[in-house]
Amino acid sequence: MLTKTRIVRIGNSKGIRIPKTLLDEAELPEEVELHAERGRLIVQAAHHARSGWAEAAKKMHTGGDDALLDEPTPTKFDREGWEWR
């Protein structure tokens, strides 16, 4: 869908009004990221650090791929500081 709009003053800033039909079509969440390139602004869904990690960890556990790569190295605390009950 191609739509034209104007850049308007909003307080001390400027902005654009985005028609609801475009927002619905883009299926953007409430939080977005803006990226500027010469002659264009790119609006995309915000990327959250570690998003999808929980699902990936569950998948690794199901597949048995969540074991330690190295043997644990015992420390003085492990040997002397406490004991399992």
PyMOL Python script that loads the backbone (N, CA, C, O; Angstrom):
from pymol import cmd

cmd.read_pdbstr("""\
ATOM      1  N   MET A   1       0.841  -1.170   0.000  1.00  0.00           N
ATOM      2  CA  MET A   1       0.000   0.000   0.000  1.00  0.00           C
ATOM      3  C   MET A   1       0.892   1.241   0.000  1.00  0.00           C
ATOM      4  O   MET A   1       1.732   1.396   0.886  1.00  0.00           O
ATOM      5  N   LEU A   2       0.724   2.094  -0.951  1.00  0.00           N
ATOM      6  CA  LEU A   2       1.478   3.340  -1.039  1.00  0.00           C
ATOM      7  C   LEU A   2       0.598   4.476  -0.564  1.00  0.00           C
ATOM      8  O   LEU A   2      -0.514   4.661  -1.060  1.00  0.00           O
ATOM      9  N   THR A   3       1.097   5.238   0.401  1.00  0.00           N
ATOM     10  CA  THR A   3       0.369   6.368   0.959  1.00  0.00           C
ATOM     11  C   THR A   3       1.327   7.537   1.087  1.00  0.00           C
ATOM     12  O   THR A   3       2.495   7.352   1.427  1.00  0.00           O
ATOM     13  N   LYS A   4       0.840   8.738   0.817  1.00  0.00           N
ATOM     14  CA  LYS A   4       1.637   9.941   1.013  1.00  0.00           C
ATOM     15  C   LYS A   4       1.139  10.650   2.256  1.00  0.00           C
ATOM     16  O   LYS A   4      -0.052  10.638   2.566  1.00  0.00           O
ATOM     17  N   THR A   5       2.081  11.274   2.970  1.00  0.00           N
ATOM     18  CA  THR A   5       1.745  12.063   4.147  1.00  0.00           C
ATOM     19  C   THR A   5       2.740  13.213   4.232  1.00  0.00           C
ATOM     20  O   THR A   5       3.710  13.256   3.475  1.00  0.00           O
ATOM     21  N   ARG A   6       2.505  14.129   5.136  1.00  0.00           N
ATOM     22  CA  ARG A   6       3.384  15.285   5.288  1.00  0.00           C
ATOM     23  C   ARG A   6       4.122  15.205   6.618  1.00  0.00           C
ATOM     24  O   ARG A   6       3.616  14.635   7.585  1.00  0.00           O
ATOM     25  N   ILE A   7       5.311  15.774   6.658  1.00  0.00           N
ATOM     26  CA  ILE A   7       6.035  15.933   7.908  1.00  0.00           C
ATOM     27  C   ILE A   7       5.458  17.164   8.586  1.00  0.00           C
ATOM     28  O   ILE A   7       5.420  18.242   7.994  1.00  0.00           O
ATOM     29  N   VAL A   8       5.007  17.007   9.835  1.00  0.00           N
ATOM     30  CA  VAL A   8       4.328  18.087  10.549  1.00  0.00           C
ATOM     31  C   VAL A   8       5.069  18.421  11.839  1.00  0.00           C
ATOM     32  O   VAL A   8       5.806  17.595  12.378  1.00  0.00           O
ATOM     33  N   ARG A   9       4.866  19.640  12.325  1.00  0.00           N
ATOM     34  CA  ARG A   9       5.463  20.056  13.583  1.00  0.00           C
ATOM     35  C   ARG A   9       4.640  19.467  14.728  1.00  0.00           C
ATOM     36  O   ARG A   9       3.413  19.562  14.747  1.00  0.00           O
ATOM     37  N   ILE A  10       5.358  18.847  15.696  1.00  0.00           N
ATOM     38  CA  ILE A  10       4.744  18.325  16.913  1.00  0.00           C
ATOM     39  C   ILE A  10       5.577  18.869  18.067  1.00  0.00           C
ATOM     40  O   ILE A  10       6.613  18.300  18.412  1.00  0.00           O
ATOM     41  N   GLY A  11       5.127  19.969  18.662  1.00  0.00           N
ATOM     42  CA  GLY A  11       5.909  20.633  19.706  1.00  0.00           C
ATOM     43  C   GLY A  11       7.206  21.157  19.118  1.00  0.00           C
ATOM     44  O   GLY A  11       7.192  21.858  18.106  1.00  0.00           O
ATOM     45  N   ASN A  12       8.326  20.823  19.742  1.00  0.00           N
ATOM     46  CA  ASN A  12       9.629  21.233  19.238  1.00  0.00           C
ATOM     47  C   ASN A  12      10.198  20.221  18.244  1.00  0.00           C
ATOM     48  O   ASN A  12      11.312  20.397  17.751  1.00  0.00           O
ATOM     49  N   SER A  13       9.460  19.191  17.954  1.00  0.00           N
ATOM     50  CA  SER A  13       9.918  18.137  17.054  1.00  0.00           C
ATOM     51  C   SER A  13       9.098  18.153  15.772  1.00  0.00           C
ATOM     52  O   SER A  13       8.244  19.018  15.577  1.00  0.00           O
ATOM     53  N   LYS A  14       9.361  17.212  14.924  1.00  0.00           N
ATOM     54  CA  LYS A  14       8.550  16.984  13.736  1.00  0.00           C
ATOM     55  C   LYS A  14       8.187  15.513  13.691  1.00  0.00           C
ATOM     56  O   LYS A  14       8.883  14.675  14.264  1.00  0.00           O
ATOM     57  N   GLY A  15       7.106  15.206  13.018  1.00  0.00           N
ATOM     58  CA  GLY A  15       6.664  13.827  12.957  1.00  0.00           C
ATOM     59  C   GLY A  15       5.798  13.573  11.749  1.00  0.00           C
ATOM     60  O   GLY A  15       5.513  14.476  10.964  1.00  0.00           O
ATOM     61  N   ILE A  16       5.387  12.337  11.613  1.00  0.00           N
ATOM     62  CA  ILE A  16       4.462  11.960  10.548  1.00  0.00           C
ATOM     63  C   ILE A  16       3.290  11.216  11.170  1.00  0.00           C
ATOM     64  O   ILE A  16       3.421  10.572  12.211  1.00  0.00           O
ATOM     65  N   ARG A  17       2.174  11.317  10.527  1.00  0.00           N
ATOM     66  CA  ARG A  17       0.999  10.549  10.944  1.00  0.00           C
ATOM     67  C   ARG A  17       0.941   9.323  10.052  1.00  0.00           C
ATOM     68  O   ARG A  17       0.974   9.424   8.826  1.00  0.00           O
ATOM     69  N   ILE A  18       0.853   8.169  10.687  1.00  0.00           N
ATOM     70  CA  ILE A  18       0.824   6.912   9.933  1.00  0.00           C
ATOM     71  C   ILE A  18      -0.599   6.385   9.956  1.00  0.00           C
ATOM     72  O   ILE A  18      -1.156   6.160  11.030  1.00  0.00           O
ATOM     73  N   PRO A  19      -1.197   6.185   8.785  1.00  0.00           N
ATOM     74  CA  PRO A  19      -2.565   5.675   8.746  1.00  0.00           C
ATOM     75  C   PRO A  19      -2.676   4.296   9.410  1.00  0.00           C
ATOM     76  O   PRO A  19      -1.776   3.463   9.295  1.00  0.00           O
ATOM     77  N   LYS A  20      -3.782   4.077  10.095  1.00  0.00           N
ATOM     78  CA  LYS A  20      -4.021   2.823  10.807  1.00  0.00           C
ATOM     79  C   LYS A  20      -3.914   1.621   9.878  1.00  0.00           C
ATOM     80  O   LYS A  20      -3.401   0.575  10.276  1.00  0.00           O
ATOM     81  N   THR A  21      -4.393   1.760   8.646  1.00  0.00           N
ATOM     82  CA  THR A  21      -4.336   0.620   7.715  1.00  0.00           C
ATOM     83  C   THR A  21      -2.888   0.190   7.449  1.00  0.00           C
ATOM     84  O   THR A  21      -2.607  -1.002   7.327  1.00  0.00           O
ATOM     85  N   LEU A  22      -1.969   1.163   7.360  1.00  0.00           N
ATOM     86  CA  LEU A  22      -0.554   0.809   7.171  1.00  0.00           C
ATOM     87  C   LEU A  22       0.014   0.119   8.403  1.00  0.00           C
ATOM     88  O   LEU A  22       0.740  -0.868   8.287  1.00  0.00           O
ATOM     89  N   LEU A  23      -0.317   0.641   9.586  1.00  0.00           N
ATOM     90  CA  LEU A  23       0.158   0.005  10.818  1.00  0.00           C
ATOM     91  C   LEU A  23      -0.385  -1.412  10.958  1.00  0.00           C
ATOM     92  O   LEU A  23       0.338  -2.321  11.365  1.00  0.00           O
ATOM     93  N   ASP A  24      -1.653  -1.596  10.623  1.00  0.00           N
ATOM     94  CA  ASP A  24      -2.248  -2.930  10.687  1.00  0.00           C
ATOM     95  C   ASP A  24      -1.556  -3.878   9.716  1.00  0.00           C
ATOM     96  O   ASP A  24      -1.284  -5.031  10.053  1.00  0.00           O
ATOM     97  N   GLU A  25      -1.272  -3.394   8.517  1.00  0.00           N
ATOM     98  CA  GLU A  25      -0.622  -4.222   7.501  1.00  0.00           C
ATOM     99  C   GLU A  25       0.801  -4.599   7.923  1.00  0.00           C
ATOM    100  O   GLU A  25       1.249  -5.718   7.674  1.00  0.00           O
ATOM    101  N   ALA A  26       1.509  -3.662   8.563  1.00  0.00           N
ATOM    102  CA  ALA A  26       2.891  -3.904   8.978  1.00  0.00           C
ATOM    103  C   ALA A  26       2.983  -4.788  10.221  1.00  0.00           C
ATOM    104  O   ALA A  26       4.026  -5.387  10.481  1.00  0.00           O
ATOM    105  N   GLU A  27       1.895  -4.872  10.989  1.00  0.00           N
ATOM    106  CA  GLU A  27       1.853  -5.664  12.219  1.00  0.00           C
ATOM    107  C   GLU A  27       3.010  -5.311  13.153  1.00  0.00           C
ATOM    108  O   GLU A  27       3.676  -6.193  13.695  1.00  0.00           O
ATOM    109  N   LEU A  28       3.240  -4.006  13.333  1.00  0.00           N
ATOM    110  CA  LEU A  28       4.297  -3.545  14.224  1.00  0.00           C
ATOM    111  C   LEU A  28       3.841  -3.597  15.675  1.00  0.00           C
ATOM    112  O   LEU A  28       2.672  -3.342  15.966  1.00  0.00           O
ATOM    113  N   PRO A  29       4.755  -3.925  16.591  1.00  0.00           N
ATOM    114  CA  PRO A  29       4.400  -3.879  18.016  1.00  0.00           C
ATOM    115  C   PRO A  29       4.421  -2.433  18.504  1.00  0.00           C
ATOM    116  O   PRO A  29       4.668  -1.515  17.721  1.00  0.00           O
ATOM    117  N   GLU A  30       4.168  -2.232  19.777  1.00  0.00           N
ATOM    118  CA  GLU A  30       4.158  -0.878  20.351  1.00  0.00           C
ATOM    119  C   GLU A  30       5.539  -0.225  20.310  1.00  0.00           C
ATOM    120  O   GLU A  30       5.640   0.990  20.137  1.00  0.00           O
ATOM    121  N   GLU A  31       6.601  -1.016  20.465  1.00  0.00           N
ATOM    122  CA  GLU A  31       7.963  -0.467  20.483  1.00  0.00           C
ATOM    123  C   GLU A  31       8.644  -0.757  19.148  1.00  0.00           C
ATOM    124  O   GLU A  31       8.697  -1.901  18.696  1.00  0.00           O
ATOM    125  N   VAL A  32       9.163   0.305  18.528  1.00  0.00           N
ATOM    126  CA  VAL A  32       9.818   0.161  17.221  1.00  0.00           C
ATOM    127  C   VAL A  32      11.198   0.820  17.257  1.00  0.00           C
ATOM    128  O   VAL A  32      11.504   1.611  18.150  1.00  0.00           O
ATOM    129  N   GLU A  33      12.014   0.478  16.275  1.00  0.00           N
ATOM    130  CA  GLU A  33      13.319   1.095  16.089  1.00  0.00           C
ATOM    131  C   GLU A  33      13.276   1.914  14.807  1.00  0.00           C
ATOM    132  O   GLU A  33      12.640   1.523  13.828  1.00  0.00           O
ATOM    133  N   LEU A  34      13.955   3.047  14.826  1.00  0.00           N
ATOM    134  CA  LEU A  34      14.053   3.901  13.645  1.00  0.00           C
ATOM    135  C   LEU A  34      15.487   3.872  13.146  1.00  0.00           C
ATOM    136  O   LEU A  34      16.430   3.919  13.935  1.00  0.00           O
ATOM    137  N   HIS A  35      15.642   3.797  11.842  1.00  0.00           N
ATOM    138  CA  HIS A  35      16.961   3.796  11.220  1.00  0.00           C
ATOM    139  C   HIS A  35      16.908   4.744  10.033  1.00  0.00           C
ATOM    140  O   HIS A  35      16.008   4.658   9.198  1.00  0.00           O
ATOM    141  N   ALA A  36      17.873   5.644   9.963  1.00  0.00           N
ATOM    142  CA  ALA A  36      17.884   6.628   8.877  1.00  0.00           C
ATOM    143  C   ALA A  36      18.894   6.237   7.808  1.00  0.00           C
ATOM    144  O   ALA A  36      20.030   5.874   8.112  1.00  0.00           O
ATOM    145  N   GLU A  37      18.472   6.315   6.573  1.00  0.00           N
ATOM    146  CA  GLU A  37      19.331   6.183   5.407  1.00  0.00           C
ATOM    147  C   GLU A  37      19.047   7.404   4.542  1.00  0.00           C
ATOM    148  O   GLU A  37      18.002   8.038   4.685  1.00  0.00           O
ATOM    149  N   ARG A  38      19.949   7.728   3.669  1.00  0.00           N
ATOM    150  CA  ARG A  38      19.756   8.903   2.827  1.00  0.00           C
ATOM    151  C   ARG A  38      18.435   8.790   2.067  1.00  0.00           C
ATOM    152  O   ARG A  38      18.239   7.875   1.267  1.00  0.00           O
ATOM    153  N   GLY A  39      17.535   9.734   2.331  1.00  0.00           N
ATOM    154  CA  GLY A  39      16.268   9.776   1.626  1.00  0.00           C
ATOM    155  C   GLY A  39      15.185   8.872   2.169  1.00  0.00           C
ATOM    156  O   GLY A  39      14.112   8.769   1.576  1.00  0.00           O
ATOM    157  N   ARG A  40      15.445   8.214   3.291  1.00  0.00           N
ATOM    158  CA  ARG A  40      14.411   7.320   3.838  1.00  0.00           C
ATOM    159  C   ARG A  40      14.576   7.106   5.332  1.00  0.00           C
ATOM    160  O   ARG A  40      15.679   7.206   5.869  1.00  0.00           O
ATOM    161  N   LEU A  41      13.477   6.812   5.990  1.00  0.00           N
ATOM    162  CA  LEU A  41      13.458   6.367   7.379  1.00  0.00           C
ATOM    163  C   LEU A  41      12.906   4.951   7.381  1.00  0.00           C
ATOM    164  O   LEU A  41      11.915   4.661   6.710  1.00  0.00           O
ATOM    165  N   ILE A  42      13.535   4.091   8.121  1.00  0.00           N
ATOM    166  CA  ILE A  42      13.076   2.705   8.212  1.00  0.00           C
ATOM    167  C   ILE A  42      12.537   2.494   9.617  1.00  0.00           C
ATOM    168  O   ILE A  42      13.222   2.762  10.604  1.00  0.00           O
ATOM    169  N   VAL A  43      11.315   2.016   9.697  1.00  0.00           N
ATOM    170  CA  VAL A  43      10.665   1.713  10.971  1.00  0.00           C
ATOM    171  C   VAL A  43      10.512   0.206  11.035  1.00  0.00           C
ATOM    172  O   VAL A  43       9.932  -0.405  10.138  1.00  0.00           O
ATOM    173  N   GLN A  44      11.040  -0.400  12.110  1.00  0.00           N
ATOM    174  CA  GLN A  44      10.918  -1.852  12.240  1.00  0.00           C
ATOM    175  C   GLN A  44      10.678  -2.222  13.693  1.00  0.00           C
ATOM    176  O   GLN A  44      10.946  -1.434  14.600  1.00  0.00           O
ATOM    177  N   ALA A  45      10.174  -3.420  13.903  1.00  0.00           N
ATOM    178  CA  ALA A  45       9.913  -3.892  15.257  1.00  0.00           C
ATOM    179  C   ALA A  45      11.205  -3.858  16.054  1.00  0.00           C
ATOM    180  O   ALA A  45      12.269  -4.216  15.549  1.00  0.00           O
ATOM    181  N   ALA A  46      11.102  -3.422  17.311  1.00  0.00           N
ATOM    182  CA  ALA A  46      12.276  -3.345  18.172  1.00  0.00           C
ATOM    183  C   ALA A  46      12.791  -4.741  18.457  1.00  0.00           C
ATOM    184  O   ALA A  46      12.017  -5.656  18.740  1.00  0.00           O
ATOM    185  N   HIS A  47      14.097  -4.897  18.380  1.00  0.00           N
ATOM    186  CA  HIS A  47      14.747  -6.167  18.689  1.00  0.00           C
ATOM    187  C   HIS A  47      15.109  -6.161  20.163  1.00  0.00           C
ATOM    188  O   HIS A  47      15.749  -5.224  20.639  1.00  0.00           O
ATOM    189  N   HIS A  48      14.717  -7.173  20.876  1.00  0.00           N
ATOM    190  CA  HIS A  48      15.015  -7.262  22.302  1.00  0.00           C
ATOM    191  C   HIS A  48      16.130  -8.279  22.512  1.00  0.00           C
ATOM    192  O   HIS A  48      16.081  -9.394  21.993  1.00  0.00           O
ATOM    193  N   ALA A  49      17.133  -7.875  23.280  1.00  0.00           N
ATOM    194  CA  ALA A  49      18.235  -8.773  23.590  1.00  0.00           C
ATOM    195  C   ALA A  49      17.700 -10.039  24.238  1.00  0.00           C
ATOM    196  O   ALA A  49      16.818  -9.990  25.095  1.00  0.00           O
ATOM    197  N   ARG A  50      18.225 -11.132  23.831  1.00  0.00           N
ATOM    198  CA  ARG A  50      17.882 -12.461  24.365  1.00  0.00           C
ATOM    199  C   ARG A  50      16.478 -12.926  24.007  1.00  0.00           C
ATOM    200  O   ARG A  50      15.996 -13.903  24.579  1.00  0.00           O
ATOM    201  N   SER A  51      15.811 -12.252  23.076  1.00  0.00           N
ATOM    202  CA  SER A  51      14.485 -12.734  22.699  1.00  0.00           C
ATOM    203  C   SER A  51      14.645 -14.083  22.007  1.00  0.00           C
ATOM    204  O   SER A  51      15.514 -14.252  21.152  1.00  0.00           O
ATOM    205  N   GLY A  52      13.818 -15.019  22.375  1.00  0.00           N
ATOM    206  CA  GLY A  52      13.866 -16.362  21.799  1.00  0.00           C
ATOM    207  C   GLY A  52      14.800 -17.313  22.524  1.00  0.00           C
ATOM    208  O   GLY A  52      14.837 -18.501  22.203  1.00  0.00           O
ATOM    209  N   TRP A  53      15.565 -16.811  23.506  1.00  0.00           N
ATOM    210  CA  TRP A  53      16.513 -17.677  24.208  1.00  0.00           C
ATOM    211  C   TRP A  53      15.807 -18.770  25.011  1.00  0.00           C
ATOM    212  O   TRP A  53      16.283 -19.905  25.049  1.00  0.00           O
ATOM    213  N   ALA A  54      14.692 -18.455  25.648  1.00  0.00           N
ATOM    214  CA  ALA A  54      13.991 -19.451  26.465  1.00  0.00           C
ATOM    215  C   ALA A  54      13.528 -20.619  25.602  1.00  0.00           C
ATOM    216  O   ALA A  54      13.676 -21.780  25.983  1.00  0.00           O
ATOM    217  N   GLU A  55      12.967 -20.302  24.433  1.00  0.00           N
ATOM    218  CA  GLU A  55      12.513 -21.368  23.536  1.00  0.00           C
ATOM    219  C   GLU A  55      13.691 -22.188  23.020  1.00  0.00           C
ATOM    220  O   GLU A  55      13.594 -23.409  22.900  1.00  0.00           O
ATOM    221  N   ALA A  56      14.800 -21.521  22.716  1.00  0.00           N
ATOM    222  CA  ALA A  56      15.992 -22.228  22.241  1.00  0.00           C
ATOM    223  C   ALA A  56      16.551 -23.142  23.323  1.00  0.00           C
ATOM    224  O   ALA A  56      16.984 -24.255  23.026  1.00  0.00           O
ATOM    225  N   ALA A  57      16.547 -22.687  24.579  1.00  0.00           N
ATOM    226  CA  ALA A  57      17.049 -23.509  25.684  1.00  0.00           C
ATOM    227  C   ALA A  57      16.170 -24.738  25.882  1.00  0.00           C
ATOM    228  O   ALA A  57      16.683 -25.828  26.138  1.00  0.00           O
ATOM    229  N   LYS A  58      14.855 -24.579  25.768  1.00  0.00           N
ATOM    230  CA  LYS A  58      13.952 -25.727  25.894  1.00  0.00           C
ATOM    231  C   LYS A  58      14.208 -26.734  24.781  1.00  0.00           C
ATOM    232  O   LYS A  58      14.207 -27.943  25.014  1.00  0.00           O
ATOM    233  N   LYS A  59      14.426 -26.230  23.572  1.00  0.00           N
ATOM    234  CA  LYS A  59      14.701 -27.103  22.437  1.00  0.00           C
ATOM    235  C   LYS A  59      16.025 -27.847  22.638  1.00  0.00           C
ATOM    236  O   LYS A  59      16.120 -29.038  22.340  1.00  0.00           O
ATOM    237  N   MET A  60      17.044 -27.148  23.142  1.00  0.00           N
ATOM    238  CA  MET A  60      18.333 -27.792  23.417  1.00  0.00           C
ATOM    239  C   MET A  60      18.170 -28.878  24.478  1.00  0.00           C
ATOM    240  O   MET A  60      18.737 -29.963  24.347  1.00  0.00           O
ATOM    241  N   HIS A  61      17.397 -28.591  25.530  1.00  0.00           N
ATOM    242  CA  HIS A  61      17.191 -29.570  26.594  1.00  0.00           C
ATOM    243  C   HIS A  61      16.473 -30.810  26.053  1.00  0.00           C
ATOM    244  O   HIS A  61      16.840 -31.940  26.374  1.00  0.00           O
ATOM    245  N   THR A  62      15.463 -30.587  25.243  1.00  0.00           N
ATOM    246  CA  THR A  62      14.719 -31.699  24.664  1.00  0.00           C
ATOM    247  C   THR A  62      15.623 -32.577  23.808  1.00  0.00           C
ATOM    248  O   THR A  62      15.496 -33.802  23.813  1.00  0.00           O
ATOM    249  N   GLY A  63      16.536 -31.945  23.074  1.00  0.00           N
ATOM    250  CA  GLY A  63      17.454 -32.690  22.213  1.00  0.00           C
ATOM    251  C   GLY A  63      18.689 -33.204  22.923  1.00  0.00           C
ATOM    252  O   GLY A  63      19.536 -33.845  22.300  1.00  0.00           O
ATOM    253  N   GLY A  64      18.812 -32.932  24.235  1.00  0.00           N
ATOM    254  CA  GLY A  64      19.978 -33.389  24.985  1.00  0.00           C
ATOM    255  C   GLY A  64      21.245 -32.600  24.671  1.00  0.00           C
ATOM    256  O   GLY A  64      22.353 -33.085  24.898  1.00  0.00           O
ATOM    257  N   ASP A  65      21.084 -31.394  24.153  1.00  0.00           N
ATOM    258  CA  ASP A  65      22.238 -30.579  23.774  1.00  0.00           C
ATOM    259  C   ASP A  65      22.578 -29.518  24.806  1.00  0.00           C
ATOM    260  O   ASP A  65      23.202 -28.513  24.465  1.00  0.00           O
ATOM    261  N   ASP A  66      22.185 -29.713  26.058  1.00  0.00           N
ATOM    262  CA  ASP A  66      22.420 -28.688  27.068  1.00  0.00           C
ATOM    263  C   ASP A  66      23.433 -29.120  28.130  1.00  0.00           C
ATOM    264  O   ASP A  66      23.435 -28.581  29.237  1.00  0.00           O
ATOM    265  N   ALA A  67      24.288 -30.084  27.804  1.00  0.00           N
ATOM    266  CA  ALA A  67      25.303 -30.540  28.751  1.00  0.00           C
ATOM    267  C   ALA A  67      26.489 -29.571  28.751  1.00  0.00           C
ATOM    268  O   ALA A  67      26.705 -28.838  27.786  1.00  0.00           O
ATOM    269  N   LEU A  68      27.253 -29.578  29.850  1.00  0.00           N
ATOM    270  CA  LEU A  68      28.450 -28.756  29.921  1.00  0.00           C
ATOM    271  C   LEU A  68      29.478 -29.248  28.915  1.00  0.00           C
ATOM    272  O   LEU A  68      29.598 -30.451  28.683  1.00  0.00           O
ATOM    273  N   LEU A  69      30.213 -28.331  28.323  1.00  0.00           N
ATOM    274  CA  LEU A  69      31.244 -28.704  27.353  1.00  0.00           C
ATOM    275  C   LEU A  69      32.524 -29.158  28.046  1.00  0.00           C
ATOM    276  O   LEU A  69      33.226 -30.029  27.533  1.00  0.00           O
ATOM    277  N   ASP A  70      32.833 -28.585  29.198  1.00  0.00           N
ATOM    278  CA  ASP A  70      34.033 -28.933  29.953  1.00  0.00           C
ATOM    279  C   ASP A  70      33.632 -29.498  31.302  1.00  0.00           C
ATOM    280  O   ASP A  70      32.546 -29.226  31.813  1.00  0.00           O
ATOM    281  N   GLU A  71      34.532 -30.292  31.867  1.00  0.00           N
ATOM    282  CA  GLU A  71      34.296 -30.807  33.216  1.00  0.00           C
ATOM    283  C   GLU A  71      34.404 -29.651  34.203  1.00  0.00           C
ATOM    284  O   GLU A  71      35.256 -28.779  34.033  1.00  0.00           O
ATOM    285  N   PRO A  72      33.556 -29.626  35.233  1.00  0.00           N
ATOM    286  CA  PRO A  72      33.660 -28.560  36.229  1.00  0.00           C
ATOM    287  C   PRO A  72      35.004 -28.617  36.941  1.00  0.00           C
ATOM    288  O   PRO A  72      35.521 -29.702  37.206  1.00  0.00           O
ATOM    289  N   THR A  73      35.564 -27.475  37.249  1.00  0.00           N
ATOM    290  CA  THR A  73      36.830 -27.386  37.970  1.00  0.00           C
ATOM    291  C   THR A  73      36.522 -27.061  39.425  1.00  0.00           C
ATOM    292  O   THR A  73      36.066 -25.960  39.730  1.00  0.00           O
ATOM    293  N   PRO A  74      36.770 -28.022  40.338  1.00  0.00           N
ATOM    294  CA  PRO A  74      36.472 -27.748  41.748  1.00  0.00           C
ATOM    295  C   PRO A  74      37.405 -26.670  42.313  1.00  0.00           C
ATOM    296  O   PRO A  74      38.571 -26.572  41.931  1.00  0.00           O
ATOM    297  N   THR A  75      36.868 -25.882  43.214  1.00  0.00           N
ATOM    298  CA  THR A  75      37.640 -24.841  43.878  1.00  0.00           C
ATOM    299  C   THR A  75      37.831 -25.220  45.344  1.00  0.00           C
ATOM    300  O   THR A  75      37.265 -26.209  45.809  1.00  0.00           O
ATOM    301  N   LYS A  76      38.624 -24.442  46.067  1.00  0.00           N
ATOM    302  CA  LYS A  76      38.823 -24.680  47.492  1.00  0.00           C
ATOM    303  C   LYS A  76      37.482 -24.616  48.224  1.00  0.00           C
ATOM    304  O   LYS A  76      37.233 -25.399  49.140  1.00  0.00           O
ATOM    305  N   PHE A  77      36.642 -23.702  47.828  1.00  0.00           N
ATOM    306  CA  PHE A  77      35.311 -23.603  48.447  1.00  0.00           C
ATOM    307  C   PHE A  77      34.525 -24.891  48.234  1.00  0.00           C
ATOM    308  O   PHE A  77      33.846 -25.365  49.145  1.00  0.00           O
ATOM    309  N   ASP A  78      34.616 -25.457  47.034  1.00  0.00           N
ATOM    310  CA  ASP A  78      33.904 -26.709  46.765  1.00  0.00           C
ATOM    311  C   ASP A  78      34.417 -27.831  47.655  1.00  0.00           C
ATOM    312  O   ASP A  78      33.636 -28.661  48.121  1.00  0.00           O
ATOM    313  N   ARG A  79      35.716 -27.863  47.893  1.00  0.00           N
ATOM    314  CA  ARG A  79      36.304 -28.956  48.674  1.00  0.00           C
ATOM    315  C   ARG A  79      36.107 -28.769  50.175  1.00  0.00           C
ATOM    316  O   ARG A  79      35.938 -29.753  50.895  1.00  0.00           O
ATOM    317  N   GLU A  80      36.124 -27.515  50.668  1.00  0.00           N
ATOM    318  CA  GLU A  80      36.153 -27.292  52.107  1.00  0.00           C
ATOM    319  C   GLU A  80      35.000 -26.463  52.650  1.00  0.00           C
ATOM    320  O   GLU A  80      34.653 -26.593  53.824  1.00  0.00           O
ATOM    321  N   GLY A  81      34.402 -25.620  51.831  1.00  0.00           N
ATOM    322  CA  GLY A  81      33.495 -24.613  52.338  1.00  0.00           C
ATOM    323  C   GLY A  81      32.088 -25.100  52.676  1.00  0.00           C
ATOM    324  O   GLY A  81      31.396 -24.450  53.459  1.00  0.00           O
ATOM    325  N   TRP A  82      31.652 -26.203  52.120  1.00  0.00           N
ATOM    326  CA  TRP A  82      30.280 -26.625  52.374  1.00  0.00           C
ATOM    327  C   TRP A  82      30.127 -28.094  51.994  1.00  0.00           C
ATOM    328  O   TRP A  82      31.027 -28.680  51.393  1.00  0.00           O
ATOM    329  N   GLU A  83      29.037 -28.663  52.329  1.00  0.00           N
ATOM    330  CA  GLU A  83      28.765 -30.056  51.988  1.00  0.00           C
ATOM    331  C   GLU A  83      27.285 -30.225  51.667  1.00  0.00           C
ATOM    332  O   GLU A  83      26.438 -29.502  52.191  1.00  0.00           O
ATOM    333  N   TRP A  84      26.991 -31.169  50.816  1.00  0.00           N
ATOM    334  CA  TRP A  84      25.598 -31.467  50.456  1.00  0.00           C
ATOM    335  C   TRP A  84      24.911 -32.142  51.617  1.00  0.00           C
ATOM    336  O   TRP A  84      25.526 -32.926  52.340  1.00  0.00           O
ATOM    337  N   ARG A  85      23.656 -31.846  51.797  1.00  0.00           N
ATOM    338  CA  ARG A  85      22.862 -32.512  52.843  1.00  0.00           C
ATOM    339  C   ARG A  85      21.717 -33.228  52.226  1.00  0.00           C
ATOM    340  O   ARG A  85      20.926 -33.853  52.932  1.00  0.00           O
TER     341      ARG A  85
END
""", "prot")
cmd.dss("prot")
cmd.show_as("cartoon", "prot")
cmd.util.cbc("prot")
cmd.orient("prot")
